[in-house]
Amino acid sequence: MKAYLILKQIEGAPGEFQALPFGKVEIEGEEDAFVDEEAMDAIIAEFERRGNDIVIDYEHQTLTGEEAPAAGWLRKFVKKGQEGLWAVVEWTEKAKDYLTKKEYRYFSPVFWVRESDRKVVSIENIALTNFPKINNLHPIMAKMNSDLSRASRSNDFNNLNNPAHEEREQKEEMMLEKLKKLFKLAADADEAKVVEAVEAVVAKNTELEKAGKDKKTEVIAAKEILTVLALKEDAKLEDVTRAIDGLKASHVAAGDLSKQVATLTSDIAEMKKEDIVTLAVDEGKITSAQLEAWGNKMALADPEQFKAVVLSKAVGSEVPVRKNIPPGPGPQGEVLNDDVLNVAKLMNVSKEDLKKYGGIQ
């Protein structure tokens, strides 16, 4: 199932958005409506019969008889199966500004419902609003977070469990990783950072074009970027945009990947801390009180500083250390003393363990 985005960040405002979800449409304070293949066909047929673009206004002013300037025009409806019915739109500059600044976030469609089965059969008007009556409505200026979020709203998870879907997810994750390396981004950089880097390249190319550096060739993106995106050297801006959109739609891959990287980084730091702390304890260079007060924190936050401050001390400078005790079980009959017990306590080794495994009486 192809992942579609509502947000097209390079253009600033979306050229299309989900007008109605597939399946149940929850309407606040009213009976639910439904959208299926038949309903989408009926809506499109009525739109084509009228032959007019549908106005997108502000707060349904067209229906109230007030002055009603258009925010945009709905040019076409597109069926996208389980993705629902989408609207292809042309925005006014004022509406684009509103949407980009998030001063308007939602929309509200006015539609007709067939009484017999509560299926939507036509859409009369759409308005920009911040108070829609449809529940669980996707904001215009926000991407659909994942295939899972769409499937949950349509009550259909079947498409998420097939091999083709999993393979597509893996390819999108690999592309995200390649782009992060190409732009020298941090390992935990999210998709927004990747898009920001691509936009910077596109902006630079536009600047070069205006400066007249290359009048014959339209430079869209660096060759390395086109290679990573698997595009030809003569790819157009819309090709690059589409490829980036597909990357951004990687179910929740970017978010999950960032969390995994952060967890792995934390785990590695913890292991490094344990290594140098264990060495410091073994050599009697730090006490348990010092570890509790500042040692553990320093070893985790700045291992190099811990090495300079603690590991540079002489062996046994803080806690007496018994010398020349070979590894493994010691000689039978050796008696526990305060030095041995102090070191064992720092290493969380009990007296019983010393007797059992160390061969000490």
DRENVEXPA-425003 format. One line per field, with one value per residue: residue number from 1; residue in three letters; x, y, z of N, C-alpha, C, O in turn. Coordinates in steps of 0.2 Angstrom, whole numbers. Example, Ala and Ser with C-alpha at 12.3 -4.5 7.8 and 13.67 -1.06 7.14 Angstrom:
# residues 2
k = (1_2)
r = (ALA_SER)
n.X = (66_64)
n.Y = (-28_-11)
n.Z = (39_35)
ca.X = (62_68)
ca.Y = (-22_-5)
ca.Z = (39_36)
c.X = (66_64)
c.Y = (-16_0)
c.Z = (39_39)
o.X = (71_67)
o.Y = (-17_6)
o.Z = (42_40)
# end
This chain:
# residues 361
k = (1_2_3_4_5_6_7_8_9_10_11_12_13_14_15_16_17_18_19_20_21_22_23_24_25_26_27_28_29_30_31_32_33_34_35_36_37_38_39_40_41_42_43_44_45_46_47_48_49_50_51_52_53_54_55_56_57_58_59_60_61_62_63_64_65_66_67_68_69_70_71_72_73_74_75_76_77_78_79_80_81_82_83_84_85_86_87_88_89_90_91_92_93_94_95_96_97_98_99_100_101_102_103_104_105_106_107_108_109_110_111_112_113_114_115_116_117_118_119_120_121_122_123_124_125_126_127_128_129_130_131_132_133_134_135_136_137_138_139_140_141_142_143_144_145_146_147_148_149_150_151_152_153_154_155_156_157_158_159_160_161_162_163_164_165_166_167_168_169_170_171_172_173_174_175_176_177_178_179_180_181_182_183_184_185_186_187_188_189_190_191_192_193_194_195_196_197_198_199_200_201_202_203_204_205_206_207_208_209_210_211_212_213_214_215_216_217_218_219_220_221_222_223_224_225_226_227_228_229_230_231_232_233_234_235_236_237_238_239_240_241_242_243_244_245_246_247_248_249_250_251_252_253_254_255_256_257_258_259_260_261_262_263_264_265_266_267_268_269_270_271_272_273_274_275_276_277_278_279_280_281_282_283_284_285_286_287_288_289_290_291_292_293_294_295_296_297_298_299_300_301_302_303_304_305_306_307_308_309_310_311_312_313_314_315_316_317_318_319_320_321_322_323_324_325_326_327_328_329_330_331_332_333_334_335_336_337_338_339_340_341_342_343_344_345_346_347_348_349_350_351_352_353_354_355_356_357_358_359_360_361)
r = (MET_LYS_ALA_TYR_LEU_ILE_LEU_LYS_GLN_ILE_GLU_GLY_ALA_PRO_GLY_GLU_PHE_GLN_ALA_LEU_PRO_PHE_GLY_LYS_VAL_GLU_ILE_GLU_GLY_GLU_GLU_ASP_ALA_PHE_VAL_ASP_GLU_GLU_ALA_MET_ASP_ALA_ILE_ILE_ALA_GLU_PHE_GLU_ARG_ARG_GLY_ASN_ASP_ILE_VAL_ILE_ASP_TYR_GLU_HIS_GLN_THR_LEU_THR_GLY_GLU_GLU_ALA_PRO_ALA_ALA_GLY_TRP_LEU_ARG_LYS_PHE_VAL_LYS_LYS_GLY_GLN_GLU_GLY_LEU_TRP_ALA_VAL_VAL_GLU_TRP_THR_GLU_LYS_ALA_LYS_ASP_TYR_LEU_THR_LYS_LYS_GLU_TYR_ARG_TYR_PHE_SER_PRO_VAL_PHE_TRP_VAL_ARG_GLU_SER_ASP_ARG_LYS_VAL_VAL_SER_ILE_GLU_ASN_ILE_ALA_LEU_THR_ASN_PHE_PRO_LYS_ILE_ASN_ASN_LEU_HIS_PRO_ILE_MET_ALA_LYS_MET_ASN_SER_ASP_LEU_SER_ARG_ALA_SER_ARG_SER_ASN_ASP_PHE_ASN_ASN_LEU_ASN_ASN_PRO_ALA_HIS_GLU_GLU_ARG_GLU_GLN_LYS_GLU_GLU_MET_MET_LEU_GLU_LYS_LEU_LYS_LYS_LEU_PHE_LYS_LEU_ALA_ALA_ASP_ALA_ASP_GLU_ALA_LYS_VAL_VAL_GLU_ALA_VAL_GLU_ALA_VAL_VAL_ALA_LYS_ASN_THR_GLU_LEU_GLU_LYS_ALA_GLY_LYS_ASP_LYS_LYS_THR_GLU_VAL_ILE_ALA_ALA_LYS_GLU_ILE_LEU_THR_VAL_LEU_ALA_LEU_LYS_GLU_ASP_ALA_LYS_LEU_GLU_ASP_VAL_THR_ARG_ALA_ILE_ASP_GLY_LEU_LYS_ALA_SER_HIS_VAL_ALA_ALA_GLY_ASP_LEU_SER_LYS_GLN_VAL_ALA_THR_LEU_THR_SER_ASP_ILE_ALA_GLU_MET_LYS_LYS_GLU_ASP_ILE_VAL_THR_LEU_ALA_VAL_ASP_GLU_GLY_LYS_ILE_THR_SER_ALA_GLN_LEU_GLU_ALA_TRP_GLY_ASN_LYS_MET_ALA_LEU_ALA_ASP_PRO_GLU_GLN_PHE_LYS_ALA_VAL_VAL_LEU_SER_LYS_ALA_VAL_GLY_SER_GLU_VAL_PRO_VAL_ARG_LYS_ASN_ILE_PRO_PRO_GLY_PRO_GLY_PRO_GLN_GLY_GLU_VAL_LEU_ASN_ASP_ASP_VAL_LEU_ASN_VAL_ALA_LYS_LEU_MET_ASN_VAL_SER_LYS_GLU_ASP_LEU_LYS_LYS_TYR_GLY_GLY_ILE_GLN)
n.X = (4_4_11_4_6_0_6_16_31_41_33_26_12_-1_-4_-14_-26_-34_-50_-61_-61_-59_-72_-80_-87_-86_-97_-98_-111_-120_-127_-117_-108_-104_-91_-87_-82_-93_-98_-88_-87_-100_-99_-89_-95_-105_-99_-92_-103_-108_-98_-91_-78_-76_-79_-67_-69_-69_-74_-87_-93_-99_-111_-118_-122_-114_-100_-89_-74_-64_-54_-47_-48_-56_-51_-52_-57_-50_-49_-42_-43_-41_-36_-45_-56_-48_-44_-39_-32_-31_-23_-26_-15_-16_-23_-13_-3_-10_-11_2_7_0_-12_-24_-30_-38_-51_-68_-80_-95_-108_-119_-129_-135_-151_-155_-144_-134_-123_-111_-115_-112_-102_-104_-98_-82_-74_-61_-57_-56_-63_-69_-83_-81_-75_-58_-51_-39_-27_-24_-11_-2_7_1_4_7_6_-1_-9_-18_-24_-30_-40_-48_-52_-45_-32_-26_-17_-6_2_8_21_26_23_32_44_44_45_57_66_63_68_82_85_83_93_104_103_105_118_124_121_128_122_116_115_103_95_79_66_62_73_81_73_74_88_88_80_88_98_90_86_98_102_92_96_108_103_96_106_112_121_120_111_106_103_92_95_91_94_109_120_124_113_102_106_105_91_88_85_85_98_92_81_65_59_47_49_59_53_42_49_55_44_39_49_47_35_37_30_31_44_55_53_54_66_75_72_77_91_95_93_102_114_114_115_128_136_133_139_152_155_153_164_176_173_173_187_193_188_194_207_208_206_196_183_168_159_163_160_146_143_149_156_150_141_150_158_149_144_156_168_181_186_184_193_205_204_202_207_220_226_237_238_228_227_215_208_214_222_224_239_246_237_232_221_205_200_207_221_218_212_216_213_199_201_200_204_201_188_183_186_179_166_165_164_152_152_148_152_149_150_164_169_163_167_180_188_192_194)
n.Y = (-6_10_24_39_57_71_83_93_98_106_113_121_121_109_100_91_83_72_71_63_50_32_20_21_37_48_59_72_73_68_55_42_43_34_29_21_11_13_24_34_33_39_52_57_56_65_77_78_78_91_99_110_118_115_126_131_139_151_146_142_152_154_148_155_167_178_189_180_176_165_152_143_131_116_105_92_75_61_44_33_20_11_22_32_46_58_76_86_101_119_132_149_163_169_159_149_155_156_142_138_145_139_145_141_125_114_107_107_98_99_88_77_64_48_42_29_20_28_32_43_54_65_80_96_108_114_120_130_128_129_121_107_96_83_69_63_69_71_84_97_102_92_77_60_49_36_20_12_21_25_13_9_18_15_2_-9_-20_-28_-26_-22_-33_-40_-47_-38_-25_-25_-26_-14_-5_-8_-4_10_14_11_20_32_31_32_45_52_49_55_68_71_70_69_53_51_59_65_63_76_83_78_82_95_97_93_103_114_111_112_125_131_127_134_147_147_146_158_166_164_154_143_142_133_121_114_114_103_95_89_77_66_66_63_50_43_43_36_42_49_59_70_72_80_93_89_76_74_79_70_58_61_63_50_45_51_46_34_23_23_24_33_39_28_23_33_32_20_21_31_23_13_21_25_13_9_19_16_4_7_15_6_-2_6_10_-2_-5_5_2_-11_-8_0_14_22_26_18_28_39_35_35_48_56_49_38_46_55_45_41_52_59_50_52_62_55_45_54_60_49_36_40_40_32_15_8_20_25_15_1_-12_-29_-37_-47_-58_-72_-74_-82_-96_-94_-99_-113_-111_-97_-83_-72_-54_-37_-29_-37_-39_-25_-22_-32_-28_-15_-21_-27_-40_-54_-60_-73_-77_-75_-85_-96_-96_-91_-98_-94_-94)
n.Z = (0_-5_3_6_7_16_19_9_10_3_-6_3_6_5_-10_-11_-1_11_9_14_25_22_25_41_45_58_65_75_87_78_68_62_46_30_20_5_-9_-18_-13_-15_-29_-32_-27_-35_-48_-47_-45_-57_-65_-62_-66_-61_-52_-34_-22_-9_6_20_35_31_25_12_13_22_16_18_14_5_2_-8_-2_-9_-23_-26_-37_-42_-38_-30_-30_-18_-13_2_7_6_0_-9_-11_-24_-24_-27_-20_-13_-12_1_8_8_16_28_31_31_42_51_56_51_53_51_41_35_27_18_16_7_13_10_15_17_19_24_17_10_-3_-11_-11_-6_-2_5_19_27_43_61_69_67_63_60_68_73_62_50_51_39_37_41_40_37_49_48_39_48_56_47_43_55_57_46_50_44_44_36_25_31_35_25_14_4_9_21_15_8_18_24_13_13_26_24_14_21_30_22_17_28_31_19_21_32_44_61_70_76_69_63_51_47_48_38_27_28_25_12_6_8_-1_-13_-13_-14_-27_-34_-32_-39_-52_-53_-53_-65_-68_-74_-87_-97_-91_-80_-63_-51_-40_-30_-38_-30_-21_-30_-34_-22_-21_-31_-44_-60_-68_-75_-67_-62_-52_-46_-46_-37_-26_-24_-22_-9_-2_-2_6_18_22_29_37_54_54_55_67_76_73_77_91_94_90_100_112_110_110_123_130_126_131_145_146_143_154_165_163_165_178_185_183_190_203_205_206_217_217_219_231_238_242_235_222_223_226_215_206_197_190_183_176_166_160_155_151_148_156_168_167_168_180_190_186_184_196_209_211_224_230_236_241_250_242_240_235_222_222_214_199_200_210_226_237_248_264_266_275_277_278_283_272_261_262_261_248_241_245_238_225_225_230_240_257_258_244_242_250_244_230_230_237_250_267)
ca.X = (0_8_10_3_7_-4_10_22_35_44_29_23_5_-2_-8_-20_-27_-39_-57_-65_-58_-63_-76_-85_-85_-89_-99_-100_-118_-125_-126_-111_-109_-100_-88_-84_-81_-99_-99_-83_-89_-106_-96_-85_-99_-109_-94_-91_-109_-109_-93_-88_-74_-79_-75_-65_-70_-67_-79_-93_-96_-102_-117_-122_-123_-109_-95_-86_-68_-61_-47_-45_-53_-56_-51_-53_-57_-46_-50_-36_-44_-42_-34_-51_-56_-44_-46_-34_-34_-27_-24_-25_-9_-18_-24_-6_0_-13_-9_9_8_-4_-17_-29_-27_-43_-56_-75_-84_-102_-109_-125_-129_-141_-154_-156_-138_-130_-117_-110_-116_-110_-99_-106_-93_-77_-72_-56_-60_-52_-68_-73_-88_-79_-70_-52_-50_-32_-26_-22_-4_1_7_-2_10_10_1_-5_-14_-23_-27_-34_-46_-52_-53_-42_-25_-23_-12_0_5_10_28_28_23_37_50_44_47_65_69_62_73_88_85_83_100_109_102_108_125_126_121_132_117_117_112_96_91_73_64_61_80_83_70_77_94_86_77_93_101_86_86_105_102_88_100_113_100_94_113_114_127_118_105_103_101_89_98_86_97_115_120_123_106_98_108_102_84_87_82_90_101_87_74_62_58_41_51_63_48_38_54_56_37_39_53_44_29_39_26_34_51_60_53_56_74_78_72_82_98_96_93_108_119_114_117_135_138_133_144_159_155_154_171_181_172_176_194_195_187_198_214_207_207_190_179_160_156_165_156_139_143_150_160_146_139_156_160_144_144_162_173_188_187_184_200_210_203_202_212_227_229_241_234_227_227_209_206_219_221_229_243_249_232_231_214_202_200_213_223_213_215_217_208_196_203_196_206_198_181_182_186_173_160_164_162_145_153_147_157_148_153_171_171_161_171_187_193_195_191)
ca.Y = (0_16_29_46_62_77_89_93_104_110_118_125_119_103_100_87_81_67_74_59_43_26_17_25_44_50_66_74_75_66_48_41_42_29_30_15_12_15_31_38_34_43_59_59_57_71_82_78_81_98_102_116_117_116_132_130_145_151_145_141_159_154_145_160_173_183_190_174_175_158_150_139_128_109_104_85_70_55_38_30_14_11_29_36_50_64_81_89_108_125_137_156_164_170_153_146_159_154_135_137_148_135_149_137_118_109_108_105_96_99_83_74_57_44_40_21_17_33_33_50_53_71_85_102_114_113_126_130_130_126_117_103_92_76_67_60_71_73_91_98_103_87_71_55_47_29_16_9_25_25_6_9_22_11_-4_-14_-20_-34_-24_-21_-39_-43_-46_-32_-19_-25_-25_-7_-2_-9_1_17_15_11_27_37_30_34_52_55_49_59_75_71_72_64_46_51_64_63_64_83_86_76_86_102_97_93_109_118_110_114_132_133_127_139_153_147_147_165_170_163_150_137_144_128_115_115_110_101_92_86_71_61_65_59_43_40_43_32_46_50_66_75_72_86_95_85_69_74_80_63_53_63_62_43_43_54_42_27_22_26_21_38_40_22_22_38_30_14_24_34_18_10_25_25_7_9_23_13_-1_10_17_0_-4_10_10_-8_-5_10_-1_-16_-5_4_21_26_23_18_35_44_33_37_55_59_45_35_51_57_40_40_59_61_45_54_65_50_42_58_61_44_31_42_39_26_9_7_26_27_8_-4_-18_-35_-38_-54_-63_-74_-75_-88_-98_-93_-105_-115_-109_-90_-80_-65_-49_-31_-26_-41_-37_-19_-22_-36_-23_-11_-24_-30_-47_-55_-64_-80_-78_-76_-92_-102_-96_-88_-103_-91_-96)
ca.Z = (0_-6_8_4_12_16_19_5_14_-2_-9_8_7_1_-16_-10_6_12_10_18_26_20_31_45_46_64_65_82_88_73_66_58_39_28_13_2_-16_-21_-11_-19_-36_-32_-26_-41_-53_-45_-46_-64_-68_-61_-71_-58_-46_-28_-18_-2_9_27_40_28_23_6_15_26_12_19_9_5_-3_-9_1_-14_-27_-27_-45_-44_-33_-32_-25_-16_-9_9_9_6_-5_-8_-15_-27_-23_-29_-14_-14_-8_8_12_9_21_34_32_33_49_55_58_50_54_49_36_36_21_18_11_7_15_8_21_17_21_27_13_7_-11_-14_-7_-9_0_10_22_32_50_67_73_62_66_60_73_71_56_49_49_32_37_45_37_40_53_46_37_54_58_42_44_61_55_41_52_40_45_32_21_35_36_19_13_0_14_25_10_6_24_24_8_15_31_21_11_26_33_17_16_34_30_14_23_38_50_67_69_78_65_61_44_46_47_31_22_29_21_4_4_7_-8_-18_-12_-17_-34_-37_-31_-44_-58_-54_-54_-72_-68_-79_-91_-101_-87_-74_-58_-46_-34_-31_-41_-25_-19_-35_-34_-16_-22_-37_-49_-66_-68_-77_-64_-61_-45_-44_-45_-31_-21_-23_-18_-2_1_0_12_24_24_31_43_60_54_57_74_79_72_82_98_94_91_107_117_109_112_130_132_125_136_151_146_144_161_169_162_168_185_187_183_196_209_206_207_223_215_221_236_236_244_229_217_224_225_209_201_192_185_179_171_161_156_152_152_147_162_174_167_170_187_194_184_184_203_210_213_231_233_240_245_250_237_241_229_221_222_207_197_201_217_230_241_253_271_267_280_276_282_281_265_256_263_258_240_239_246_232_219_227_231_247_260_256_238_243_253_239_224_230_241_256_273)
c.X = (4_6_10_3_2_0_16_26_38_40_25_16_4_-6_-14_-21_-33_-46_-61_-61_-62_-66_-80_-82_-89_-90_-101_-107_-123_-123_-120_-113_-104_-97_-85_-83_-87_-100_-94_-85_-95_-103_-93_-90_-103_-105_-93_-97_-110_-104_-90_-83_-78_-75_-73_-65_-67_-74_-86_-97_-100_-110_-121_-124_-119_-104_-90_-80_-66_-54_-43_-50_-51_-56_-53_-53_-53_-47_-44_-38_-45_-39_-40_-52_-52_-46_-39_-36_-29_-28_-23_-18_-10_-19_-17_-3_-3_-11_-2_11_4_-10_-24_-26_-31_-47_-63_-79_-91_-104_-116_-125_-136_-145_-154_-150_-133_-123_-117_-111_-113_-107_-101_-101_-88_-75_-65_-59_-55_-57_-72_-78_-86_-74_-64_-50_-42_-31_-23_-14_0_1_3_4_12_4_-4_-10_-20_-27_-32_-40_-51_-54_-50_-34_-22_-17_-5_5_8_18_30_28_30_44_50_47_55_68_69_67_80_90_86_90_105_109_106_115_128_126_125_128_118_113_105_92_84_72_64_68_83_80_73_84_93_84_83_97_97_86_93_105_97_92_105_109_98_101_115_120_126_111_101_100_98_91_93_89_104_115_120_116_101_100_105_95_83_83_87_92_97_81_72_61_52_44_55_58_44_43_55_50_37_43_50_38_31_36_28_41_56_60_55_64_77_78_77_89_99_96_100_114_119_117_125_138_138_138_151_160_157_162_176_180_174_183_196_194_192_205_213_208_201_186_171_157_157_161_149_138_144_154_156_144_144_158_155_144_150_167_180_190_188_191_206_210_205_207_219_230_233_236_234_227_221_207_211_217_226_233_245_244_230_223_212_202_207_215_219_217_216_211_206_199_199_198_202_190_179_181_180_166_159_162_156_146_152_152_156_151_161_173_169_165_178_191_196_191_188)
c.Y = (6_21_36_51_68_83_88_100_109_115_122_123_113_104_96_85_76_71_70_52_37_23_22_32_46_57_68_76_72_58_48_41_36_31_23_16_15_23_36_39_39_51_61_60_63_77_83_80_88_102_109_114_119_121_129_137_145_151_145_147_159_152_150_166_179_184_184_173_168_158_146_135_120_107_97_81_64_49_34_24_15_18_34_40_56_69_85_97_113_130_144_157_166_164_149_149_156_147_134_140_144_139_145_130_113_111_105_104_97_94_80_67_54_41_32_18_21_33_40_49_59_76_92_108_111_120_125_132_127_122_113_98_84_74_63_62_73_81_92_99_98_81_66_51_40_26_13_14_25_18_6_13_19_4_-10_-14_-26_-32_-22_-27_-43_-42_-40_-26_-19_-23_-17_-3_-2_-4_8_18_15_18_32_37_33_42_55_55_54_66_76_73_67_58_46_56_61_65_72_86_84_80_93_102_97_99_114_117_113_122_135_133_132_146_153_148_154_169_169_159_145_139_138_122_117_111_109_99_89_79_65_60_61_52_39_39_39_35_47_58_71_75_79_87_91_78_69_75_73_58_55_62_55_41_45_50_35_26_25_25_26_39_34_21_27_35_24_16_27_29_14_14_25_19_6_13_20_7_1_12_12_-2_0_11_4_-8_-1_6_-7_-14_0_11_25_22_22_24_40_42_35_44_58_54_41_40_54_52_39_46_60_56_47_58_61_47_47_60_55_38_33_41_33_21_9_14_28_21_3_-10_-23_-36_-46_-60_-66_-74_-81_-90_-97_-99_-106_-113_-102_-87_-73_-60_-42_-28_-30_-39_-30_-19_-26_-32_-19_-14_-28_-38_-49_-60_-71_-82_-79_-83_-97_-102_-94_-93_-100_-93_-90)
c.Z = (0_0_5_9_11_15_13_7_9_-5_-3_10_3_-5_-16_-3_6_14_15_19_23_26_34_46_53_64_72_83_83_72_62_51_37_21_11_-5_-20_-19_-15_-26_-37_-32_-32_-47_-53_-47_-54_-68_-68_-66_-68_-53_-40_-24_-11_1_16_31_37_26_17_8_19_22_14_14_10_0_-3_-5_-5_-18_-27_-34_-46_-37_-35_-27_-24_-11_-2_12_9_0_-4_-13_-18_-27_-26_-24_-17_-10_-1_11_13_15_28_36_34_40_54_59_57_50_51_43_38_29_23_13_12_9_13_14_22_20_24_23_10_0_-14_-9_-10_-8_5_13_27_38_55_71_69_66_65_65_70_64_55_47_42_32_41_41_40_43_50_43_42_56_53_42_50_60_51_44_48_41_41_28_24_36_30_17_9_5_18_21_9_12_25_19_10_21_29_18_16_29_28_16_22_34_25_16_30_44_55_66_71_75_63_53_42_45_40_26_22_25_14_2_4_1_-14_-19_-15_-24_-37_-37_-37_-51_-59_-56_-61_-73_-73_-82_-94_-97_-81_-68_-52_-39_-35_-34_-36_-22_-24_-35_-28_-17_-28_-43_-54_-65_-70_-74_-62_-54_-42_-42_-38_-25_-19_-20_-11_1_3_6_18_27_27_38_49_60_57_65_78_79_77_89_99_95_97_112_116_111_119_133_131_130_143_151_147_151_166_169_166_176_188_188_189_203_210_208_214_222_217_226_234_237_238_223_217_223_219_203_196_187_180_173_165_157_152_154_152_154_168_173_169_177_192_192_184_191_204_212_221_234_237_244_245_246_239_235_229_222_215_205_199_208_220_234_247_260_272_270_277_281_280_274_260_256_260_251_238_240_240_226_220_227_238_250_259_249_238_245_248_233_224_234_247_262_277)
o.X = (8_0_14_2_1_-1_19_24_39_42_22_15_6_-11_-18_-16_-37_-46_-65_-59_-68_-63_-84_-76_-95_-86_-106_-109_-128_-118_-119_-118_-100_-101_-81_-84_-86_-102_-96_-84_-95_-106_-94_-89_-104_-107_-93_-97_-112_-106_-86_-84_-82_-69_-77_-61_-64_-78_-91_-103_-105_-114_-127_-128_-120_-104_-88_-81_-66_-50_-37_-56_-46_-62_-55_-50_-53_-47_-39_-34_-49_-40_-39_-48_-53_-49_-35_-41_-23_-34_-19_-17_-7_-17_-16_0_0_-10_-1_15_4_-12_-29_-21_-29_-47_-63_-80_-93_-103_-119_-120_-141_-141_-154_-151_-127_-118_-122_-108_-113_-109_-99_-100_-89_-74_-65_-63_-51_-54_-78_-77_-88_-69_-65_-48_-39_-34_-19_-11_4_-4_2_9_18_-2_-9_-16_-25_-33_-37_-45_-57_-57_-54_-31_-16_-12_0_10_10_20_35_32_33_48_56_51_58_73_74_70_84_95_91_93_110_114_109_119_133_131_125_130_121_108_101_87_84_76_66_69_86_83_73_85_96_86_82_99_99_86_93_107_99_91_106_112_99_100_120_123_130_106_95_96_101_90_91_87_106_110_117_115_98_96_102_92_77_79_94_90_97_76_76_61_53_41_54_58_43_40_55_50_34_41_50_37_27_39_26_45_60_65_59_67_82_83_80_93_105_101_103_119_125_120_128_144_143_141_155_165_161_164_180_184_177_186_201_198_195_209_218_211_201_186_169_152_153_158_146_133_140_154_158_144_143_159_157_143_150_171_184_196_192_194_210_215_208_211_223_236_232_231_239_228_221_205_214_212_232_230_244_246_227_219_215_204_212_212_217_223_218_206_210_199_195_193_199_187_173_177_177_162_153_159_154_142_155_156_161_153_163_178_173_167_182_197_201_185_185)
o.Y = (7_23_39_50_70_88_83_105_115_121_127_124_113_108_96_85_76_73_73_50_38_22_26_34_47_61_64_81_74_56_52_38_35_33_20_22_20_27_41_44_43_55_67_65_66_82_89_84_91_107_112_109_123_121_126_142_140_154_147_147_162_154_149_170_184_180_182_169_165_162_145_136_119_108_95_82_62_50_33_22_19_20_39_39_60_68_86_99_112_133_145_154_164_163_146_145_155_145_131_137_145_137_146_129_108_117_101_109_94_95_82_63_56_37_30_13_19_35_43_45_59_76_93_113_106_125_120_137_122_120_114_97_80_78_60_58_76_83_87_95_100_79_66_49_39_28_12_12_26_18_3_11_20_0_-15_-10_-27_-36_-22_-26_-49_-37_-37_-21_-14_-20_-14_2_3_-1_12_24_19_20_37_42_37_45_60_60_57_70_81_77_61_58_43_58_56_68_74_90_88_82_96_107_100_102_119_122_116_125_140_137_135_150_158_152_157_174_172_159_142_137_138_119_121_105_114_101_88_76_60_55_57_47_34_34_38_33_47_62_77_78_84_83_88_75_64_71_72_55_50_60_53_37_42_50_31_27_31_25_25_39_35_19_25_36_23_14_26_29_13_12_25_19_4_11_21_6_-1_12_12_-4_-3_11_4_-11_-2_7_-8_-17_3_14_31_16_26_26_43_46_37_46_63_56_42_39_55_53_38_46_63_57_45_57_62_46_45_60_56_36_29_42_28_22_10_15_32_22_2_-13_-22_-37_-50_-65_-62_-75_-86_-86_-99_-104_-102_-113_-99_-89_-69_-61_-43_-26_-27_-39_-30_-16_-24_-32_-18_-11_-33_-42_-46_-63_-75_-87_-83_-86_-102_-107_-96_-92_-102_-93_-91)
o.Z = (5_1_2_15_5_11_13_5_10_-6_-5_16_-3_-5_-21_1_1_19_19_14_22_31_31_47_52_63_75_79_84_74_57_49_41_17_14_-7_-24_-24_-17_-29_-42_-35_-34_-51_-58_-50_-56_-73_-73_-68_-71_-49_-40_-23_-8_-1_18_30_40_26_16_4_19_25_11_9_15_-5_3_-6_-5_-17_-29_-37_-52_-32_-41_-21_-28_-7_0_18_12_-5_1_-18_-14_-30_-27_-23_-21_-6_4_17_18_19_33_42_39_43_60_64_60_47_48_41_42_26_28_7_17_6_14_18_28_24_26_26_8_-3_-20_-3_-16_-12_8_9_30_39_54_77_68_72_69_65_64_60_60_43_40_28_45_38_46_39_50_43_41_57_55_42_50_63_51_40_47_39_41_27_21_38_31_19_10_4_19_23_9_12_27_21_10_21_31_18_15_30_30_16_22_36_26_14_33_48_55_63_68_77_60_50_37_41_37_21_17_21_10_-3_-1_-2_-18_-24_-19_-28_-43_-41_-40_-55_-64_-59_-63_-78_-76_-79_-96_-99_-77_-68_-50_-34_-41_-33_-37_-20_-22_-36_-29_-15_-29_-46_-53_-61_-68_-76_-61_-50_-36_-38_-34_-20_-13_-15_-7_7_9_10_23_33_28_43_50_65_61_68_83_84_80_93_104_98_100_116_121_114_122_138_136_133_147_157_151_154_170_174_169_180_194_193_193_207_216_212_215_227_216_226_229_234_236_219_212_220_216_197_190_181_174_168_160_151_147_159_156_156_172_179_173_180_197_196_183_192_199_216_224_240_242_250_239_246_240_229_233_224_211_210_199_212_218_234_250_261_277_269_275_287_275_271_256_251_257_248_233_236_238_221_216_225_243_247_258_248_234_243_247_231_220_234_250_262_283)
# end
